[in-house]
Amino acid sequence: MDTLVNDDESLIASSANLAKLPAGQYSVELWQTTDTGVVVYPSNGQAIITLMPSIN
């Protein structure tokens, strides 16, 4: 899924990007396309995010 990045390099996260995923833990990578190629973050391993169930 595409995610936008602010000028200060922070991510613009939208709940719409995650709405169809069930609650749980996910391993994630950020792939940034640059003029010289693709950079993957983190460079070693993966980051973990936890999605909590909605209270609605």
A tleap script that builds the chain and sets N, CA, C and O, in Angstrom:
source leaprc.protein.ff14SB
mol = sequence {
  NMET ASP THR LEU VAL ASN ASP ASP GLU SER
  LEU ILE ALA SER SER ALA ASN LEU ALA LYS
  LEU PRO ALA GLY GLN TYR SER VAL GLU LEU
  TRP GLN THR THR ASP THR GLY VAL VAL VAL
  TYR PRO SER ASN GLY GLN ALA ILE ILE THR
  LEU MET PRO SER ILE CASN
}
set mol.1.N position { 0.837 -1.176 0.000 }
set mol.1.CA position { 0.000 0.000 0.000 }
set mol.1.C position { 0.882 1.240 0.000 }
set mol.1.O position { 1.925 1.252 0.655 }
set mol.2.N position { 0.499 2.246 -0.697 }
set mol.2.CA position { 1.270 3.480 -0.760 }
set mol.2.C position { 1.041 4.323 0.484 }
set mol.2.O position { -0.076 4.396 0.997 }
set mol.3.N position { 2.101 4.958 0.965 }
set mol.3.CA position { 2.039 5.875 2.098 }
set mol.3.C position { 2.809 7.125 1.721 }
set mol.3.O position { 3.888 7.040 1.134 }
set mol.4.N position { 2.271 8.272 2.050 }
set mol.4.CA position { 2.929 9.532 1.748 }
set mol.4.C position { 3.921 9.896 2.841 }
set mol.4.O position { 3.786 9.457 3.983 }
set mol.5.N position { 4.928 10.707 2.486 }
set mol.5.CA position { 5.953 11.137 3.431 }
set mol.5.C position { 5.984 12.661 3.467 }
set mol.5.O position { 5.989 13.310 2.421 }
set mol.6.N position { 6.004 13.241 4.688 }
set mol.6.CA position { 6.111 14.691 4.865 }
set mol.6.C position { 7.513 15.182 4.504 }
set mol.6.O position { 8.432 14.378 4.344 }
set mol.7.N position { 7.675 16.492 4.378 }
set mol.7.CA position { 8.986 17.081 4.091 }
set mol.7.C position { 10.019 16.742 5.162 }
set mol.7.O position { 11.210 16.642 4.866 }
set mol.8.N position { 9.564 16.561 6.422 }
set mol.8.CA position { 10.503 16.211 7.502 }
set mol.8.C position { 10.750 14.697 7.581 }
set mol.8.O position { 11.366 14.208 8.528 }
set mol.9.N position { 10.268 13.977 6.585 }
set mol.9.CA position { 10.438 12.529 6.420 }
set mol.9.C position { 9.596 11.693 7.376 }
set mol.9.O position { 9.821 10.488 7.488 }
set mol.10.N position { 8.615 12.309 8.080 }
set mol.10.CA position { 7.688 11.520 8.870 }
set mol.10.C position { 6.596 10.979 7.938 }
set mol.10.O position { 6.300 11.573 6.902 }
set mol.11.N position { 6.009 9.852 8.323 }
set mol.11.CA position { 4.995 9.223 7.490 }
set mol.11.C position { 3.634 9.853 7.689 }
set mol.11.O position { 3.293 10.279 8.793 }
set mol.12.N position { 2.861 9.912 6.623 }
set mol.12.CA position { 1.468 10.327 6.702 }
set mol.12.C position { 0.652 9.036 6.693 }
set mol.12.O position { 0.449 8.424 5.644 }
set mol.13.N position { 0.193 8.637 7.863 }
set mol.13.CA position { -0.570 7.399 7.978 }
set mol.13.C position { -2.051 7.717 7.890 }
set mol.13.O position { -2.515 8.728 8.417 }
set mol.14.N position { -2.766 6.868 7.237 }
set mol.14.CA position { -4.206 7.035 7.106 }
set mol.14.C position { -4.879 5.739 7.529 }
set mol.14.O position { -4.457 4.652 7.136 }
set mol.15.N position { -5.915 5.861 8.322 }
set mol.15.CA position { -6.638 4.657 8.716 }
set mol.15.C position { -7.246 3.966 7.499 }
set mol.15.O position { -7.487 2.760 7.533 }
set mol.16.N position { -7.496 4.711 6.431 }
set mol.16.CA position { -8.029 4.102 5.209 }
set mol.16.C position { -7.056 3.074 4.644 }
set mol.16.O position { -7.483 2.083 4.051 }
set mol.17.N position { -5.740 3.295 4.821 }
set mol.17.CA position { -4.742 2.349 4.334 }
set mol.17.C position { -4.794 1.030 5.095 }
set mol.17.O position { -4.398 -0.009 4.569 }
set mol.18.N position { -5.281 1.070 6.327 }
set mol.18.CA position { -5.247 -0.107 7.197 }
set mol.18.C position { -6.627 -0.673 7.496 }
set mol.18.O position { -6.734 -1.670 8.209 }
set mol.19.N position { -7.675 -0.070 6.975 }
set mol.19.CA position { -9.050 -0.392 7.361 }
set mol.19.C position { -9.427 -1.848 7.137 }
set mol.19.O position { -10.228 -2.388 7.900 }
set mol.20.N position { -8.890 -2.489 6.140 }
set mol.20.CA position { -9.296 -3.861 5.827 }
set mol.20.C position { -8.450 -4.908 6.542 }
set mol.20.O position { -8.700 -6.105 6.399 }
set mol.21.N position { -7.450 -4.471 7.314 }
set mol.21.CA position { -6.611 -5.418 8.033 }
set mol.21.C position { -7.224 -5.738 9.387 }
set mol.21.O position { -7.700 -4.833 10.072 }
set mol.22.N position { -7.223 -7.012 9.790 }
set mol.22.CA position { -7.709 -7.343 11.133 }
set mol.22.C position { -6.715 -6.896 12.194 }
set mol.22.O position { -5.530 -6.715 11.911 }
set mol.23.N position { -7.206 -6.720 13.422 }
set mol.23.CA position { -6.322 -6.361 14.539 }
set mol.23.C position { -5.246 -7.423 14.686 }
set mol.23.O position { -5.486 -8.604 14.434 }
set mol.24.N position { -4.057 -6.993 15.095 }
set mol.24.CA position { -2.945 -7.925 15.296 }
set mol.24.C position { -1.623 -7.230 15.068 }
set mol.24.O position { -1.573 -6.019 14.851 }
set mol.25.N position { -0.548 -8.003 15.119 }
set mol.25.CA position { 0.786 -7.460 14.882 }
set mol.25.C position { 1.205 -7.742 13.448 }
set mol.25.O position { 0.923 -8.806 12.897 }
set mol.26.N position { 1.883 -6.766 12.856 }
set mol.26.CA position { 2.339 -6.872 11.478 }
set mol.26.C position { 3.805 -6.471 11.381 }
set mol.26.O position { 4.237 -5.506 12.011 }
set mol.27.N position { 4.554 -7.210 10.596 }
set mol.27.CA position { 5.924 -6.834 10.266 }
set mol.27.C position { 5.850 -5.915 9.053 }
set mol.27.O position { 5.157 -6.220 8.082 }
set mol.28.N position { 6.559 -4.794 9.106 }
set mol.28.CA position { 6.472 -3.823 8.015 }
set mol.28.C position { 7.856 -3.381 7.567 }
set mol.28.O position { 8.820 -3.412 8.332 }
set mol.29.N position { 7.927 -2.974 6.322 }
set mol.29.CA position { 9.104 -2.330 5.741 }
set mol.29.C position { 8.630 -1.093 5.003 }
set mol.29.O position { 7.515 -1.072 4.482 }
set mol.30.N position { 9.443 -0.084 4.952 }
set mol.30.CA position { 9.172 1.114 4.169 }
set mol.30.C position { 10.098 1.084 2.963 }
set mol.30.O position { 11.319 1.033 3.114 }
set mol.31.N position { 9.529 1.113 1.787 }
set mol.31.CA position { 10.306 1.156 0.542 }
set mol.31.C position { 10.177 2.559 -0.022 }
set mol.31.O position { 9.087 2.990 -0.401 }
set mol.32.N position { 11.302 3.272 -0.075 }
set mol.32.CA position { 11.316 4.650 -0.569 }
set mol.32.C position { 11.961 4.675 -1.948 }
set mol.32.O position { 13.101 4.245 -2.123 }
set mol.33.N position { 11.218 5.183 -2.922 }
set mol.33.CA position { 11.755 5.327 -4.275 }
set mol.33.C position { 12.455 6.676 -4.380 }
set mol.33.O position { 11.860 7.713 -4.088 }
set mol.34.N position { 13.709 6.661 -4.792 }
set mol.34.CA position { 14.497 7.883 -4.941 }
set mol.34.C position { 14.968 7.982 -6.389 }
set mol.34.O position { 14.714 7.092 -7.200 }
set mol.35.N position { 15.653 9.073 -6.697 }
set mol.35.CA position { 16.187 9.248 -8.055 }
set mol.35.C position { 17.231 8.192 -8.402 }
set mol.35.O position { 17.467 7.911 -9.577 }
set mol.36.N position { 17.859 7.603 -7.375 }
set mol.36.CA position { 18.933 6.635 -7.617 }
set mol.36.C position { 18.515 5.185 -7.398 }
set mol.36.O position { 19.329 4.277 -7.561 }
set mol.37.N position { 17.268 4.962 -7.034 }
set mol.37.CA position { 16.812 3.590 -6.821 }
set mol.37.C position { 15.822 3.494 -5.677 }
set mol.37.O position { 15.078 4.437 -5.403 }
set mol.38.N position { 15.817 2.343 -5.010 }
set mol.38.CA position { 14.891 2.088 -3.907 }
set mol.38.C position { 15.689 1.849 -2.637 }
set mol.38.O position { 16.661 1.094 -2.636 }
set mol.39.N position { 15.267 2.505 -1.544 }
set mol.39.CA position { 15.889 2.330 -0.239 }
set mol.39.C position { 14.851 1.662 0.664 }
set mol.39.O position { 13.694 2.081 0.692 }
set mol.40.N position { 15.258 0.624 1.404 }
set mol.40.CA position { 14.354 -0.117 2.285 }
set mol.40.C position { 14.711 0.179 3.735 }
set mol.40.O position { 15.874 0.086 4.128 }
set mol.41.N position { 13.686 0.540 4.542 }
set mol.41.CA position { 13.860 0.793 5.971 }
set mol.41.C position { 12.989 -0.180 6.753 }
set mol.41.O position { 11.883 -0.453 6.285 }
set mol.42.N position { 13.370 -0.716 7.872 }
set mol.42.CA position { 14.736 -0.664 8.369 }
set mol.42.C position { 15.649 -1.481 7.463 }
set mol.42.O position { 15.195 -2.393 6.773 }
set mol.43.N position { 16.923 -1.152 7.468 }
set mol.43.CA position { 17.866 -1.823 6.569 }
set mol.43.C position { 18.163 -3.251 7.002 }
set mol.43.O position { 18.640 -4.053 6.199 }
set mol.44.N position { 17.885 -3.583 8.273 }
set mol.44.CA position { 18.125 -4.930 8.769 }
set mol.44.C position { 16.897 -5.373 9.564 }
set mol.44.O position { 16.579 -4.767 10.587 }
set mol.45.N position { 16.218 -6.395 9.120 }
set mol.45.CA position { 15.030 -6.874 9.827 }
set mol.45.C position { 13.784 -6.123 9.402 }
set mol.45.O position { 13.722 -5.562 8.307 }
set mol.46.N position { 12.797 -6.118 10.276 }
set mol.46.CA position { 11.534 -5.441 9.998 }
set mol.46.C position { 11.046 -4.724 11.248 }
set mol.46.O position { 11.385 -5.104 12.369 }
set mol.47.N position { 10.259 -3.695 11.046 }
set mol.47.CA position { 9.605 -3.011 12.155 }
set mol.47.C position { 8.287 -3.739 12.435 }
set mol.47.O position { 7.719 -4.368 11.543 }
set mol.48.N position { 7.816 -3.650 13.654 }
set mol.48.CA position { 6.555 -4.288 14.042 }
set mol.48.C position { 5.553 -3.193 14.404 }
set mol.48.O position { 5.867 -2.287 15.176 }
set mol.49.N position { 4.346 -3.278 13.843 }
set mol.49.CA position { 3.263 -2.388 14.265 }
set mol.49.C position { 2.136 -3.261 14.818 }
set mol.49.O position { 1.963 -4.406 14.402 }
set mol.50.N position { 1.378 -2.707 15.752 }
set mol.50.CA position { 0.246 -3.414 16.325 }
set mol.50.C position { -1.024 -2.629 16.015 }
set mol.50.O position { -1.119 -1.446 16.340 }
set mol.51.N position { -1.987 -3.275 15.395 }
set mol.51.CA position { -3.289 -2.670 15.124 }
set mol.51.C position { -4.252 -3.161 16.192 }
set mol.51.O position { -4.404 -4.363 16.409 }
set mol.52.N position { -4.895 -2.216 16.849 }
set mol.52.CA position { -5.850 -2.548 17.911 }
set mol.52.C position { -7.261 -2.565 17.312 }
set mol.52.O position { -7.524 -1.846 16.348 }
set mol.53.N position { -8.171 -3.372 17.865 }
set mol.53.CA position { -9.545 -3.386 17.345 }
set mol.53.C position { -10.232 -2.048 17.600 }
set mol.53.O position { -9.957 -1.369 18.589 }
set mol.54.N position { -11.114 -1.691 16.703 }
set mol.54.CA position { -11.868 -0.436 16.826 }
set mol.54.C position { -12.891 -0.536 17.954 }
set mol.54.O position { -13.450 -1.605 18.201 }
set mol.55.N position { -13.130 0.575 18.630 }
set mol.55.CA position { -14.146 0.590 19.684 }
set mol.55.C position { -15.509 0.995 19.145 }
set mol.55.O position { -16.480 1.053 19.900 }
set mol.56.N position { -15.593 1.276 17.846 }
set mol.56.CA position { -16.859 1.669 17.226 }
set mol.56.C position { -17.735 0.467 16.975 }
set mol.56.O position { -18.843 0.608 16.458 }
savepdb mol mol.pdb
quit
